[in-house]
Amino acid sequence: MISDSQSPEKLHKNESIKSASEFLRGTILEGLSDSLTGSMSADDQQLTKFHGIYQQDNRDHRAERRRKKLDKAYTFMARICLPGGTCTSEQWIAIDDLANYCEFNTLKITTRQALQLHGILKSNLKNTIKTVNDALLTTLAACGDVNRNVMCNPNPPKSEIYNDVQSIAEAVDTHLKPRTSAYAEIWLDGEKIVSHGGSDAEPLYGETYLPRKFKIAFAIPPHNDVDVFAHCLGFIAIIEGDKLLGFNVTVGGGMGMTHGNEETFPRLADVIAFCTSDQVLDVSEKIVSIQRDFGDRTNRAHARFKYTVEDRGKDSILKELEARLGYSLEEPKAYKFESNGDLYGWVQDFEGFWNLGLYIEGGRVLDEGNLKIKTGLKEIAKIHKGDFRLTANQNIIIGKIAEKDKKTIQALVEEYELDGYERFSGIRKNQIACVALPTCGLALAESERYLPKLVSDIEVLLEELGLFKEPIVIRSTGCPNGCGRPYLGEIGLVGKVPGKYNLYLGAGFDGERLNKLYKNSVTHEQILDCLKPIFIDFAKNRKANERFGDFTIRAGYVNATNDGNAFHSDLKEIQYQEKS
């Protein structure tokens, strides 16, 4: 008889939901047909994530509806996968049109190069997903315990290598998609498969898929705009002359943590090996299988691949990877990153096409007052023959514009005032904010609706100090889960409670160093009071070309944090000082 101390740990409840779901079917179809409520059952809410759908409600209306004894104002968010952030003009128009039938009438560019539609009624959900697929796009695996949208450097290609890397990223994205036919059956009226089950339905994932979400990114030095070290698995392109030699492989990155739980922390990925281009698919599949087999299925706060790597060590992961591959990988090769920002304005690529980088604040494509971003981009899409590329910083590149079309596109940019990047500050052009309120159920504080206001007040300080054009990376999230990668901001803000944020400083401008907690639970005014003397010090005492994050470490405001397990190392001292 096995004693309690010897009994296997109890699996998290989500594991049984997945196991009993018949490969992600659950009772989603029945829930869609239930017109008595605008919501889905709790179990199906977990399963619809795999289909790219989150149930939400407008939290701005919660109190009023509660007072009137009404149910929450339930709607749904659909996330649309765009590997490498690339879509055609026709696809952009199709998604733009769908936004007109959503509560907020906007598109949201995510920090992982996807598009989100917020405020979809349950009764319109199936039509929305079908329309997305009719445009040759999908929401499948945009969320859930699987590999999600694969990211890739969207900058204007300097050579054919950029196109090659994009093609490899798309191939990885396709290769790691779930194989279940449930998606087609539920949303596309696909033929019902009478007999399904067993490993044949999901040869890679199995019936319980992964312990948690999985994220992959491809970076092309010197640009680390995808924040490759924030991902479970990363590929850093190694280029020699005009030849793509292959990729350095990184494992174990991730941003999320939990307030008050020091066993959770953001972590930068480790560089473990080099692989050739034709080995990328194999490496990707085997790394995913390692997380499938060794990831923690008992504690979801400890279930990300970063903790698997942290607990087992990068050498152990490499050894297991090579055993599964059946061959050895080479040692990592030299590379250098210089920034993780975007290129704005007109840039010509190696083929002679023009590419126009446009700033989209918070990634929110909307028409509001005199602001006509949504209309302007649609008018461009109507005549544009190239592509649209979403960036990991929530901006957009109008790509592959022929010389003869450049003047027409520029006229539309000016007509709809999409050229604000020319007058914006360096810190504004380097800001990221997650959605947070009113739609995210996890948000503890504002983010997308707050950060632009904070930046406006910071700009006043920076202009006085001659730092208005200085690129400073600032990132905000409404909770500690890290969707906006706040722990890689030279200034990071993480919502603690309504109106209060943890303030972090010191991340690397190139995305290769985490920041560190500077002040705990501060208000808007306190944030400004904290930053003002540091900005003054920076303006007076910075070294030539020194970045703000580097300065805060050299000047002793925070300690450098390269290892995630050291992220909380100064927390007790900060708390002691605040109490004193």
Buried (B, 14 or more C-beta within 10 A) or exposed (E): EEEEEEEEEEBBEBBEBBBEBBBBBBBBBEBBEEEEEBBBBEBBBBBBBBBBBBBBBBBEEBEEBEEEEEEBBBBBBBBBBBBBBBBBBEBBBBBBEBBEBBBBBBBBBBBBBBBBBBBBBBEBBBEBBEBBBEBEBBBBBBBBBBBBBBBBBBBBBBBEBBEBBBBBBBBBBEBBBBEBBBBBBBBBEEEEBEEBEEEEBBEBBBBBBBBBBBBBBBBBBEBBBBBBBBBBBBBBBBBEEEEBBBBBBBBBBBBBBEBEEEEBBBBBBBBBBBBBBEBBBBBBBBBBBBBBEBBBBEBBBBBBBBBBBBEBEBEBBBEBBBEBBEEEBBEBBEBEBEBBBBBBEBBBBBEEBBBBBBBBBBBBBBBEEEBBBBBBBBBBBEEBEBBBBBBBBBBBBBBBBEEEBBEEBBEBBEEBEBBBBEEBBBBBBBBBBBBBBBBBEEBBBBBBBBBBEBBEEBBEBBEEBEBBEBBBBBBBBBBBBBBBBBBBBBBBBBBBEEEBBBBBBBBBBBBBBBBBBBBBBBEBEBBBEBBBEBBBBBBEEBEEEBBBBBBBBBBEBBEBBEBBEBBBBBBEEBEEEEEE
